[in-house]
């Protein structure tokens, strides 16, 4: 698991050990640390234009992140391309900053000096990098995008536009809500089982714990067989494994996939979580780009 040094006043993006080995690549997954937003507890690095935070604070936070990543300074910063995310499988191939905001959940490019980013606060940010063609992609994978195979389709788009060979791809599945905390409804399981042969294996069932019921079982006797009312069952989805399987199915080697980043809902001191913070929270960012050739 990536480690930060604990200095909350400093911007501290998490990085993939596999991707860091590429000197021409710039990437990172932001944390709460080191920003100027006050609304979400202390000075935090909220990178999304939420209804609670000021636009000026978010713009300054984005500047701080880019400076930390090495993507410029006050005089010149790399263009940062984001999306109006809609939980889709829509992926855009770009070679310059768009004139109008794009709607979708994936970006790919082989243009140096351009940063691609998605915003998350429980959904997964997934970065894919072609080591040979020096092309990159970043994808926003919540359960809706995952069931639509956005990451698998993203690899296909990289093959189409950049002639990427899946054997040359590296992938990092960044911080997001993990199976320990991702409680979902039966309708979500039905959608995954309808789409994937391995869909059922992505879920685990946990019966609701009730210490009173365990101590006084006779109080809960019913006329229904086998004689006791049933405790509710909670379903937990392994969204990380779902996206890892898509990368494998797309031809990415298992050894080239990194998926050891922390759970957003379990690590509120470090990360934002829409679910754990009941919707009042900031946004994290997954960012990737390639450095221009040295003159």
PAZAPA-4460 file (N, C-alpha, C; in steps of 0.05 Angstrom, whole numbers, plus 32768, in hexadecimal, padded with zeros to 4 digits):
% residues 295
    n_x    n_y    n_z   ca_x   ca_y   ca_z    c_x    c_y    c_z   seq   type   mol
   8011   7FE8   8000   8000   8000   8000   8011   8019   8000     1      X     A
   800A   802D   7FF0   801A   8046   7FF0   801A   8053   800C     2      X     A
   802F   8061   8012   8032   806D   802C   8036   808B   8029     3      X     A
   8029   809A   803C   802E   80B7   803D   803D   80BC   8057     4      X     A
   8049   80D4   8058   805A   80D9   806F   804C   80E6   8087     5      X     A
   8032   80EA   8085   8023   80F3   809C   8022   8111   80A0     6      X     A
   8030   8121   808F   802F   813E   8091   8016   8149   8083     7      X     A
   8001   814E   8092   7FE8   8155   8086   7FE8   8170   8079     8      X     A
   7FFB   8181   807F   7FFC   819B   8073   8008   819B   8057     9      X     A
   8012   8184   804E   801E   8182   8034   800D   8171   8021    10      X     A
   800D   8179   8008   7FFF   8169   7FF3   800E   814E   7FF0    11      X     A
   7FFF   8138   7FF3   800C   811E   7FF2   7FFD   810B   7FE1    12      X     A
   8000   810C   7FC7   7FF3   80F8   7FB5   7FFF   80DD   7FB9    13      X     A
   7FEE   80C8   7FB7   7FF7   80AD   7FB6   8000   80A6   7F9A    14      X     A
   8014   8096   7F98   801E   808E   7F7D   8021   806F   7F7C    15      X     A
   801F   8066   7F64   8022   8049   7F5E   8040   8043   7F5C    16      X     A
   8048   802E   7F6A   8064   8025   7F68   806B   801D   7F4B    17      X     A
   8058   8010   7F3E   805D   8007   7F22   8060   801E   7F0F    18      X     A
   804E   8032   7F12   804E   8049   7EFF   8066   805C   7F05    19      X     A
   806E   805D   7F1E   8084   8070   7F25   809E   8068   7F17    20      X     A
   80A0   804F   7F0E   80B9   8047   7F01   80BC   8052   7EE5    21      X     A
   80A7   805F   7EDA   80A8   806B   7EBF   80AF   8088   7EC2    22      X     A
   80C8   8090   7EBB   80D1   80AC   7EC0   80C1   80C1   7EB0    23      X     A
   80B5   80B9   7E9A   80A7   80CC   7E89   808A   80CF   7E90    24      X     A
   8081   80C0   7EA5   8065   80C0   7EAD   8061   80D2   7EC6    25      X     A
   804B   80E0   7EC6   8043   80F0   7EDE   8028   80E5   7EE6    26      X     A
   8025   80DE   7F00   800C   80D4   7F09   8009   80D8   7F27    27      X     A
   7FF1   80D4   7F31   7FEC   80D5   7F4E   7FCF   80D3   7F54    28      X     A
   7FC9   80CA   7F6D   7FAF   80C9   7F78   7FAF   80DB   7F90    29      X     A
   7F9F   80F0   7F90   7FA0   8104   7FA5   7F95   80F9   7FC0    30      X     A
   7F9C   8106   7FD6   7F91   8101   7FF0   7F84   811A   7FFB    31      X     A
   7F7B   8119   8014   7F70   8131   8021   7F86   8146   8027    32      X     A
   7F9F   813D   802A   7FB4   814D   8036   7FBC   8165   8025    33      X     A
   7FC0   817C   8032   7FCF   8192   8027   7FC0   81A7   8018    34      X     A
   7FA6   81A8   8019   7F97   81BC   800A   7F8F   81D4   801A    35      X     A
   7F7E   81E4   800E   7F75   81FD   801B   7F57   81FD   8021    36      X     A
   7F49   81E7   801A   7F2C   81E6   8020   7F28   81E2   803E    37      X     A
   7F15   81F1   8049   7F0F   81F0   8065   7EF6   81E0   806C    38      X     A
   7EE5   81DC   8058   7EC9   81D3   805D   7EC9   81B5   8065    39      X     A
   7EDC   81A5   805D   7EDC   8189   8062   7EEF   8180   8079    40      X     A
   7EF4   8193   808B   7F05   818C   80A2   7F22   8194   809E    41      X     A
   7F2A   81AA   80AA   7F46   81B3   80A7   7F4C   81BD   808C    42      X     A
   7F66   81BE   8085   7F6F   81C6   806B   7F71   81AD   8059    43      X     A
   7F5D   81A9   8048   7F5C   8190   8038   7F5E   8196   801A    44      X     A
   7F66   8182   800B   7F6B   8185   7FEF   7F52   817B   7FDF    45      X     A
   7F3C   818A   7FE2   7F25   8183   7FD2   7F2A   818C   7FB5    46      X     A
   7F27   817A   7FA2   7F2C   8181   7F86   7F14   8182   7F74    47      X     A
   7EFC   817F   7F81   7EE3   8180   7F71   7ED3   8199   7F78    48      X     A
   7EC6   81A4   7F63   7EB6   81BC   7F67   7E9B   81B4   7F73    49      X     A
   7E9B   81AE   7F8D   7E84   81A6   7F9C   7E73   81BE   7FA4    50      X     A
   7E5B   81B9   7FAD   7E49   81CF   7FB5   7E51   81DB   7FD0    51      X     A
   7E62   81CD   7FDF   7E6A   81D7   7FF9   7E83   81E8   7FF8    52      X     A
   7E95   81E4   7FE5   7EAF   81F1   7FE5   7EAF   8209   7FD1    53      X     A
   7EC2   821B   7FD5   7EC4   8232   7FC3   7ED4   822A   7FAA    54      X     A
   7ECD   8236   7F94   7EDC   8231   7F7B   7EF9   8239   7F7E    55      X     A
   7EFE   824F   7F8B   7F1A   8259   7F8F   7F2B   8245   7F9E    56      X     A
   7F1F   8238   7FB3   7F2E   8225   7FC2   7F34   820C   7FB1    57      X     A
   7F21   8203   7FA2   7F25   81EB   7F91   7F3B   81F1   7F7C    58      X     A
   7F39   8208   7F6F   7F4D   820F   7F5B   7F69   8210   7F67    59      X     A
   7F6B   821B   7F7F   7F85   821C   7F8D   7F8F   8200   7F94    60      X     A
   7F7C   81EF   7F9D   7F84   81D3   7FA3   7F8E   81C5   7F8A    61      X     A
   7F82   81CA   7F73   7F8B   81BD   7F5A   7FA7   81C7   7F53    62      X     A
   7FAC   81E1   7F57   7FC7   81EC   7F52   7FDB   81DE   7F64    63      X     A
   7FD4   81DB   7F7D   7FE7   81CE   7F91   7FED   81B1   7F88    64      X     A
   7FD9   81A3   7F7F   7FDE   8187   7F77   7FF0   8186   7F5F    65      X     A
   7FEB   8197   7F4B   7FFB   8197   7F33   8018   819F   7F39    66      X     A
   801C   81B2   7F4B   8037   81B9   7F54   8045   81A1   7F61    67      X     A
   8036   8193   7F72   8042   817C   7F7F   8049   8166   7F6B    68      X     A
   8039   8162   7F57   803F   814E   7F43   8055   8155   7F30    69      X     A
   805C   816F   7F30   8071   8179   7F1E   8066   8182   7F03    70      X     A
   804C   8188   7F03   8040   8190   7EEA   803E   81AF   7EE8    71      X     A
   8054   81BC   7EED   8056   81D8   7EE9   8056   81E8   7F03    72      X     A
   8057   8202   7F00   8057   8214   7F17   8044   822B   7F11    73      X     A
   8046   8241   7F21   8033   8257   7F1E   8034   8263   7F02    74      X     A
   804B   8262   7EF5   804D   826F   7EDA   8043   825D   7EC4    75      X     A
   8046   8242   7EC7   803D   8230   7EB2   8035   8215   7EBE    76      X     A
   801C   820D   7EB9   8013   81F3   7EC3   8008   81E3   7EAB    77      X     A
   800B   81CA   7EAD   8000   81B8   7E99   7FE1   81BB   7E99    78      X     A
   7FD5   81B9   7E82   7FB8   81B9   7E81   7FAD   81A0   7E8F    79      X     A
   7F99   81A4   7E9F   7F8C   818E   7EAE   7F70   818A   7EA2    80      X     A
   7F6C   8172   7E97   7F52   816B   7E8A   7F42   8159   7E9C    81      X     A
   7F2A   8162   7EA3   7F17   8152   7EB3   7EFE   814E   7EA3    82      X     A
   7EEB   8140   7EAF   7ED2   813A   7EA2   7EB9   8141   7EB3    83      X     A
   7EA3   8144   7EA6   7E89   8144   7EB4   7E81   8127   7EB6    84      X     A
   7E87   811B   7ECC   7E84   80FE   7ECF   7E67   80F6   7ED2    85      X     A
   7E5F   80E1   7EC4   7E43   80D9   7EC2   7E3F   80BB   7EC7    86      X     A
   7E52   80AD   7ED2   7E50   8090   7ED8   7E4A   8081   7EBF    87      X     A
   7E5A   8086   7EAA   7E55   807A   7E90   7E6D   8069   7E88    88      X     A
   7E6D   805F   7E6F   7E84   8052   7E63   7E8F   8063   7E4C    89      X     A
   7E89   807D   7E4D   7E92   8090   7E38   7EAF   8099   7E3C    90      X     A
   7EC0   8095   7E28   7EDC   809A   7E2A   7EE4   80AD   7E14    91      X     A
   7EF3   80C2   7E1A   7EFC   80D6   7E07   7F1A   80D3   7E02    92      X     A
   7F21   80D3   7DE8   7F3E   80D4   7DE0   7F44   80F1   7DD9    93      X     A
   7F57   80FD   7DE7   7F5C   8119   7DE3   7F7A   811E   7DDD    94      X     A
   7F80   8134   7DCE   7F9B   813C   7DC9   7FA0   8159   7DD2    95      X     A
   7F8B   8166   7DDC   7F8D   8181   7DE6   7F76   8186   7DF9    96      X     A
   7F78   819B   7E0A   7F62   81A1   7E1C   7F49   81A7   7E0C    97      X     A
   7F32   819C   7E12   7F1A   81A1   7E03   7F10   81BD   7E07    98      X     A
   7F02   81C8   7DF3   7EF7   81E3   7DF5   7EDF   81E4   7E08    99      X     A
   7ED0   81CE   7E09   7EB9   81CC   7E1A   7EBC   81B4   7E2C   100      X     A
   7EB1   81B5   7E45   7EB3   819E   7E57   7EA8   8185   7E4A   101      X     A
   7EB5   816E   7E4E   7EAD   8155   7E43   7E9D   8145   7E58   102      X     A
   7E89   8137   7E4F   7E7A   8125   7E60   7E83   8109   7E5B   103      X     A
   7E88   80FA   7E70   7E92   80DE   7E6E   7EA0   80D6   7E87   104      X     A
   7EAE   80BF   7E85   7EBC   80B4   7E9D   7ED7   80A8   7E96   105      X     A
   7EE2   80AE   7E7E   7EFC   80A5   7E78   7F0A   80B8   7E65   106      X     A
   7F25   80BA   7E68   7F35   80CB   7E56   7F4E   80BB   7E4E   107      X     A
   7F55   80BD   7E35   7F6E   80B1   7E2C   7F7D   80C5   7E1A   108      X     A
   7F98   80C3   7E1A   7FA8   80D6   7E0A   7FC4   80CB   7E07   109      X     A
   7FD1   80D3   7DF2   7FEF   80CF   7DEF   7FFD   80EA   7DEB   110      X     A
   7FF0   80FF   7DF3   7FFB   811A   7DF0   800B   8122   7E08   111      X     A
   8025   8127   7E06   8035   812F   7E1D   802C   814A   7E28   112      X     A
   8030   814E   7E42   802B   8168   7E4E   800D   816D   7E53   113      X     A
   7FFD   8158   7E53   7FE1   815B   7E58   7FD9   8148   7E6F   114      X     A
   7FCC   8153   7E83   7FC4   8142   7E9A   7FA6   813A   7E98   115      X     A
   7FA1   8121   7E9A   7F86   8116   7E9A   7F7E   810F   7EB7   116      X     A
   7F65   8115   7EBE   7F5D   8110   7EDA   7F40   8108   7EDC   117      X     A
   7F3A   80F8   7EF1   7F1E   80F2   7EF9   7F1C   80F8   7F17   118      X     A
   7F04   80FF   7F1F   7EFE   8106   7F3B   7EEE   80EF   7F48   119      X     A
   7EF5   80E9   7F61   7EE8   80D3   7F6F   7EE6   80D9   7F8C   120      X     A
   7ED3   80CA   7F9A   7ED2   80CC   7FB7   7EC6   80B1   7FC1   121      X     A
   7ECC   809C   7FB5   7EC6   8080   7FBA   7EC8   806F   7FA1   122      X     A
   7EBF   807A   7F8A   7EC4   806D   7F70   7EE2   806A   7F6C   123      X     A
   7EE9   8058   7F5A   7F05   8052   7F55   7F11   8064   7F3F   124      X     A
   7F28   8070   7F44   7F37   807C   7F2D   7F4B   8067   7F23   125      X     A
   7F49   8061   7F09   7F5A   804C   7EFE   7F6C   8058   7EE8   126      X     A
   7F86   8056   7EEC   7F9A   8060   7ED8   7FA5   8049   7EC9   127      X     A
   7FA6   804C   7EAE   7FB2   8038   7E9D   7FC8   8046   7E8C   128      X     A
   7FDF   8039   7E8A   7FF6   8045   7E7C   8002   8031   7E68   129      X     A
   8007   803A   7E50   8015   802A   7E3B   8032   8031   7E3C   130      X     A
   8042   801E   7E45   805F   8023   7E48   806E   8027   7E2E   131      X     A
   8064   801B   7E19   8071   801D   7DFF   8068   8035   7DEF   132      X     A
   804E   803A   7DED   8043   8050   7DDD   8042   806A   7DEC   133      X     A
   8048   8069   7E06   8046   8081   7E17   802B   808E   7E15   134      X     A
   8016   807E   7E17   7FFB   8087   7E18   7FEF   8081   7E34   135      X     A
   7FDC   8091   7E3C   7FD0   808E   7E57   7FB2   8090   7E56   136      X     A
   7FA5   8085   7E6A   7F89   8087   7E6D   7F82   8089   7E8B   137      X     A
   7F6C   8096   7E91   7F62   8097   7EAD   7F43   8094   7EAB   138      X     A
   7F39   8084   7EBE   7F1D   807C   7EBD   7F10   807E   7ED9   139      X     A
   7EF6   8087   7ED8   7EE6   808A   7EF0   7ED4   8072   7EF2   140      X     A
   7ED9   8060   7F05   7ECB   8046   7F06   7EBC   8043   7F20   141      X     A
   7EA3   804D   7F20   7E91   8045   7F36   7E83   802B   7F2E   142      X     A
   7E6F   8023   7F3D   7E63   8009   7F35   7E55   800A   7F1B   143      X     A
   7E49   8021   7F14   7E3B   8024   7EFB   7E4E   8023   7EE3   144      X     A
   7E65   8032   7EE5   7E78   8031   7ED0   7E86   8016   7ECE   145      X     A
   7E89   8009   7EE5   7E96   7FEF   7EE5   7E84   7FDA   7ED7   146      X     A
   7E6A   7FDA   7EDD   7E59   7FC6   7ED1   7E56   7FCC   7EB3   147      X     A
   7E5C   7FE4   7EAA   7E5D   7FEB   7E8D   7E78   7FE5   7E81   148      X     A
   7E8B   7FDB   7E91   7EA6   7FD3   7E88   7EB7   7FEA   7E7F   149      X     A
   7EB6   8001   7E8E   7EC5   8018   7E84   7EE3   8013   7E82   150      X     A
   7EEF   8005   7E95   7F0C   8001   7E95   7F13   7FED   7E7E   151      X     A
   7F04   7FD8   7E7B   7F09   7FC5   7E65   7F06   7FD4   7E4A   152      X     A
   7EF2   7FE5   7E47   7EEE   7FF4   7E2F   7F05   8009   7E2B   153      X     A
   7F0E   8013   7E42   7F25   8026   7E41   7F3D   801A   7E34   154      X     A
   7F43   8001   7E3C   7F5A   7FF3   7E2F   7F55   7FEF   7E11   155      X     A
   7F3C   7FE9   7E0A   7F36   7FE6   7DEE   7F39   8000   7DDF   156      X     A
   7F32   8017   7DEB   7F36   8031   7DDE   7F53   8037   7DDA   157      X     A
   7F64   8030   7DED   7F81   8034   7DEB   7F8C   8023   7DD4   158      X     A
   7F82   800B   7DD1   7F8B   7FFA   7DBB   7F82   8006   7DA1   159      X     A
   7F6A   8011   7DA0   7F5F   801D   7D87   7F6F   8036   7D7F   160      X     A
   7F73   8048   7D92   7F7F   8062   7D8B   7F9E   8062   7D8B   161      X     A
   7FAA   8052   7D9C   7FC7   8053   7D9F   7FD5   8039   7D97   162      X     A
   7FC6   8025   7D8E   7FD1   800B   7D88   7FDF   7FFF   7DA1   163      X     A
   7FD3   8004   7DB8   7FDE   7FF9   7DD1   7FDB   7FDB   7DD1   164      X     A
   7FF1   7FCE   7DD9   7FF0   7FB1   7DDE   7FEB   7FAD   7DFC   165      X     A
   7FD6   7F9F   7E04   7FCF   7F9C   7E20   7FE7   7F91   7E31   166      X     A
   7FF9   7F82   7E24   8010   7F78   7E33   8023   7F8E   7E3C   167      X     A
   8021   7FA6   7E2F   8032   7FBC   7E36   8025   7FD0   7E4A   168      X     A
   800D   7FC9   7E53   7FFE   7FDB   7E64   8004   7FD6   7E82   169      X     A
   8005   7FEC   7E90   8006   7FEC   7EAD   7FED   7FF9   7EB8   170      X     A
   7FE3   7FF0   7ECE   7FCA   7FFC   7ED8   7FCC   7FFF   7EF7   171      X     A
   7FC0   8015   7F00   7FBE   801A   7F1D   7FA1   8020   7F24   172      X     A
   7F95   8010   7F35   7F7A   8014   7F3F   7F7D   8024   7F59   173      X     A
   7F76   803D   7F59   7F7C   804F   7F6F   7F69   804C   7F87   174      X     A
   7F6B   805F   7F9A   7F5A   805E   7FB2   7F3C   8060   7FAC   175      X     A
   7F2D   804F   7FB9   7F10   804E   7FB5   7F04   803D   7FCB   176      X     A
   7EEA   803B   7FCB   7EDD   802B   7FDF   7EE1   800E   7FD9   177      X     A
   7EE9   7FFE   7FED   7EF0   7FE3   7FE8   7EDB   7FD0   7FF4   178      X     A
   7EDF   7FB6   7FF0   7ECA   7FA3   7FF7   7EC3   7FA3   8015   179      X     A
   7ED5   7FAD   8026   7ED0   7FAE   8043   7EB9   7FC1   8049   180      X     A
   7EB4   7FD5   8038   7EA1   7FEA   803E   7E8B   7FEE   8029   181      X     A
   7E8D   7FE1   8012   7E7B   7FE8   7FFC   7E62   7FD7   7FFD   182      X     A
   7E4F   7FDF   800E   7E36   7FD1   8011   7E23   7FDB   7FFB   183      X     A
   7E19   7FC8   7FEB   7E08   7FCF   7FD4   7DEE   7FBE   7FD6   184      X     A
   7DDB   7FC5   7FC4   7DC2   7FB7   7FC3   7DC1   7FA0   7FB0   185      X     A
   7DAC   7F90   7FB2   7DA9   7F78   7FA2   7DA9   7F7F   7F84   186      X     A
   7D9E   7F97   7F7D   7D9D   7F9E   7F61   7DB8   7FA1   7F54   187      X     A
   7DCC   7FA9   7F65   7DE7   7FAC   7F5A   7DF3   7F90   7F54   188      X     A
   7DEE   7F7D   7F67   7DF8   7F62   7F62   7DEB   7F57   7F48   189      X     A
   7DD2   7F5C   7F44   7DC4   7F51   7F2D   7DD1   7F5C   7F13   190      X     A
   7DD8   7F76   7F13   7DE4   7F81   7EFB   7E00   7F75   7EF5   191      X     A
   7E0F   7F71   7F0A   7E2A   7F65   7F06   7E28   7F48   7EFD   192      X     A
   7E16   7F39   7F09   7E13   7F1D   7F01   7E09   7F1B   7EE5   193      X     A
   7DF9   7F2E   7EDC   7DF0   7F2E   7EC0   7E06   7F34   7EAC   194      X     A
   7E1A   7F43   7EB4   7E2F   7F4C   7EA2   7E48   7F3B   7EA2   195      X     A
   7E4E   7F2E   7EB9   7E68   7F21   7EBC   7E64   7F04   7EC6   196      X     A
   7E72   7EF2   7EB9   7E71   7ED6   7EC2   7E7B   7ED3   7EDF   197      X     A
   7E8D   7EE4   7EE7   7E98   7EE3   7F02   7E89   7EF6   7F15   198      X     A
   7E73   7F01   7F0C   7E65   7F16   7F1C   7E5E   7F0E   7F38   199      X     A
   7E54   7EF6   7F3C   7E4C   7EED   7F57   7E63   7EED   7F6A   200      X     A
   7E7B   7EE8   7F60   7E93   7EE7   7F71   7E9D   7F02   7F7B   201      X     A
   7E92   7F17   7F70   7E9A   7F32   7F78   7E8C   7F3B   7F92   202      X     A
   7E78   7F2B   7F9B   7E68   7F33   7FB2   7E6C   7F20   7FCA   203      X     A
   7E6A   7F2B   7FE2   7E69   7F1A   7FFA   7E51   7F22   800A   204      X     A
   7E45   7F0E   8017   7E2D   7F13   8027   7E35   7F13   8045   205      X     A
   7E2A   7F26   8053   7E2F   7F28   8070   7E15   7F2C   807E   206      X     A
   7E0E   7F1A   8090   7DF5   7F1D   809F   7DF8   7F33   80B4   207      X     A
   7DE4   7F43   80B7   7DE5   7F59   80CA   7DE8   7F4E   80E6   208      X     A
   7DFA   7F59   80F5   7DFF   7F50   8110   7DEB   7F5C   8123   209      X     A
   7DE0   7F4C   8135   7DCC   7F56   8149   7DD2   7F48   8164   210      X     A
   7DE1   7F55   8176   7DE8   7F49   818F   7DD0   7F42   81A1   211      X     A
   7DBB   7F53   819F   7DA3   7F4D   81AF   7D96   7F33   81A5   212      X     A
   7D94   7F30   818B   7D88   7F18   817F   7D98   7EFF   8187   213      X     A
   7DB3   7F02   8187   7DC3   7EEB   818F   7DBF   7EE3   81AC   214      X     A
   7DBB   7EF7   81BD   7DB8   7EF2   81DA   7D9D   7EE8   81E1   215      X     A
   7D88   7EF2   81D3   7D6C   7EEB   81DA   7D5E   7EE1   81C1   216      X     A
   7D66   7ECA   81B6   7D5B   7EC1   819D   7D3D   7EBB   819E   217      X     A
   7D32   7EB4   81B6   7D15   7EAE   81B7   7D04   7EC6   81B2   218      X     A
   7D0E   7EDE   81B7   7CFF   7EF6   81B1   7CF9   7EFA   8194   219      X     A
   7D08   7EED   8183   7D06   7EF1   8166   7CFA   7ED9   8157   220      X     A
   7CEE   7EC7   8167   7CE1   7EB0   815A   7CCA   7EB8   8149   221      X     A
   7CC6   7EAC   8132   7CB0   7EB2   8120   7CA3   7E97   8118   222      X     A
   7C8D   7E9A   810B   7C7F   7E81   8101   7C8C   7E76   80E8   223      X     A
   7C9F   7E85   80DC   7CAC   7E7C   80C3   7CC2   7E67   80C9   224      X     A
   7CC3   7E53   80B8   7CDA   7E41   80BA   7CF3   7E50   80B4   225      X     A
   7D0A   7E4A   80C1   7D0D   7E35   80D5   7D06   7E3D   80F1   226      X     A
   7CF6   7E53   80F4   7CEE   7E5A   810F   7CF8   7E75   8118   227      X     A
   7D0A   7E80   810A   7D16   7E9A   8112   7D15   7EAE   80FA   228      X     A
   7D0F   7EC7   80FF   7D10   7EDB   80EA   7D2D   7EDE   80E1   229      X     A
   7D31   7EE4   80C7   7D4B   7EE6   80BC   7D57   7F02   80BF   230      X     A
   7D71   7F03   80C5   7D7F   7F1D   80C6   7D84   7F27   80AA   231      X     A
   7D84   7F41   80A6   7D8A   7F4B   808B   7DA6   7F44   8082   232      X     A
   7DA9   7F40   8068   7DC3   7F39   805D   7DCE   7F52   804E   233      X     A
   7DE7   7F59   8053   7DF4   7F6F   8046   7E06   7F64   8030   234      X     A
   7E06   7F71   8019   7E16   7F6A   8002   7E2D   7F7E   8000   235      X     A
   7E46   7F73   7FFD   7E5D   7F84   7FFA   7E6A   7F7E   7FDF   236      X     A
   7E6E   7F93   7FCF   7E79   7F90   7FB4   7E97   7F96   7FB4   237      X     A
   7EA7   7F85   7FA7   7EC4   7F8A   7FA4   7EC8   7F98   7F89   238      X     A
   7EC6   7FB2   7F8A   7EC8   7FC2   7F72   7EE5   7FC1   7F66   239      X     A
   7EF9   7FBF   7F78   7F14   7FBD   7F70   7F19   7FA4   7F5F   240      X     A
   7F0F   7F8E   7F6A   7F12   7F74   7F5C   7F03   7F74   7F41   241      X     A
   7EEC   7F81   7F40   7EDD   7F83   7F27   7EED   7F91   7F12   242      X     A
   7EFB   7FA6   7F19   7F0B   7FB5   7F05   7F25   7FA6   7EFF   243      X     A
   7F30   7F99   7F12   7F48   7F89   7F0D   7F42   7F73   7EF9   244      X     A
   7F2B   7F66   7EFC   7F23   7F51   7EEA   7F1F   7F5C   7ECD   245      X     A
   7F14   7F74   7ECB   7F11   7F80   7EB1   7F2C   7F85   7EA4   246      X     A
   7F3F   7F8E   7EB3   7F5A   7F93   7EA8   7F66   7F78   7E9F   247      X     A
   7F63   7F63   7EAE   7F6D   7F49   7EA7   7F5F   7F3F   7E8D   248      X     A
   7F45   7F43   7E8C   7F36   7F3A   7E74   7F3E   7F4A   7E5B   249      X     A
   7F47   7F63   7E5F   7F50   7F73   7E49   7F6C   7F6D   7E40   250      X     A
   7F7A   7F5B   7E4F   7F95   7F52   7E47   7FAB   7F5E   7E57   251      X     A
   7FA5   7F6E   7E6C   7FBB   7F79   7E7C   7FC5   7F63   7E8F   252      X     A
   7FDF   7F60   7E91   7FEB   7F4B   7EA2   7FE5   7F51   7EBF   253      X     A
   7FE0   7F3B   7ECE   7FDA   7F3E   7EEB   7FF0   7F4D   7EFA   254      X     A
   8009   7F47   7EF3   8020   7F53   7F00   8023   7F71   7EFA   255      X     A
   8014   7F7B   7EE6   8015   7F97   7EDE   7FFE   7FA7   7EEA   256      X     A
   7FEE   7F9B   7EFB   7FD8   7FA9   7F07   7FDD   7FAE   7F25   257      X     A
   7FDB   7FC7   7F2D   7FDF   7FCD   7F4A   7FC4   7FD6   7F55   258      X     A
   7FBC   7FC9   7F6B   7FA1   7FCE   7F77   7FA2   7FCE   7F95   259      X     A
   7FB8   7FD9   7FA0   7FBB   7FD7   7FBD   7FB6   7FF1   7FCC   260      X     A
   7FA8   8004   7FBF   7FA3   801E   7FCB   7F8D   801B   7FE1   261      X     A
   7F8D   802E   7FF4   7F7B   802B   800B   7F5E   8031   8004   262      X     A
   7F4C   8028   8016   7F2F   802C   8014   7F29   8048   801D   263      X     A
   7F19   8056   800D   7F11   8071   8014   7F00   8072   802D   264      X     A
   7EED   8060   8030   7EDB   8060   8047   7EE9   8059   8061   265      X     A
   7EFF   804A   8060   7F0D   8042   8078   7F23   8056   8080   266      X     A
   7F29   8069   806F   7F40   807A   8073   7F38   8098   8070   267      X     A
   7F25   80A1   8081   7F1B   80BC   807E   7F2F   80D1   8086   268      X     A
   7F43   80CA   8095   7F58   80DE   809B   7F68   80E4   8083   269      X     A
   7F6B   80D1   8071   7F7C   80D3   8059   7F6C   80DA   8040   270      X     A
   7F54   80CF   803E   7F45   80D0   8025   7F28   80DA   8029   271      X     A
   7F1B   80E3   8014   7EFF   80EA   8014   7EEE   80D2   800E   272      X     A
   7ED7   80D0   801B   7EC4   80BA   8015   7EA8   80C5   8015   273      X     A
   7E9B   80C4   7FFD   7E7F   80CE   7FFB   7E6C   80BE   800D   274      X     A
   7E70   80A4   800E   7E5F   8093   801D   7E63   8096   803B   275      X     A
   7E7C   8094   8044   7E82   8096   8060   7E7C   80B1   806C   276      X     A
   7E7E   80C6   805B   7E79   80E1   8065   7E5D   80EC   805C   277      X     A
   7E4C   80D9   8054   7E30   80DF   804E   7E2C   80F5   803A   278      X     A
   7E3D   80F5   8026   7E3B   8108   8010   7E47   8123   8013   279      X     A
   7E4F   812A   802C   7E5B   8144   8031   7E7A   8140   8032   280      X     A
   7E86   8141   801B   7EA2   813B   801A   7EAF   8147   8001   281      X     A
   7EC9   8147   8000   7ED7   8151   7FE8   7EDB   813B   7FD3   282      X     A
   7EEC   8142   7FC0   7EF2   812F   7FAA   7F10   812B   7FA7   283      X     A
   7F17   8112   7FA3   7F32   810A   7F9D   7F36   810A   7F7F   284      X     A
   7F4F   8108   7F76   7F54   8109   7F59   7F69   80F4   7F52   285      X     A
   7F64   80E6   7F3D   7F78   80D5   7F30   7F82   80E3   7F18   286      X     A
   7F9D   80E6   7F16   7FA9   80F7   7F00   7FBF   80E8   7EF2   287      X     A
   7FC1   80EB   7ED8   7FD6   80DF   7EC9   7FDD   80EF   7EB0   288      X     A
   7FF6   80EF   7EA8   7FFF   80FD   7E90   801C   80F5   7E8A   289      X     A
   8025   80FB   7E72   8040   80F5   7E69   8050   810E   7E66   290      X     A
   8069   810D   7E6E   807A   8124   7E6D   8083   812A   7E50   291      X     A
   8085   8143   7E48   808F   8149   7E2D   80AC   8140   7E2B   292      X     A
   80B5   8139   7E13   80D1   8132   7E0F   80E4   8149   7E17   293      X     A
   80FB   8142   7E22   810F   8156   7E29   811C   8160   7E10   294      X     A
   811C   817A   7E0D   8128   8186   7DF5   8146   8182   7DF4   295      X     A
***
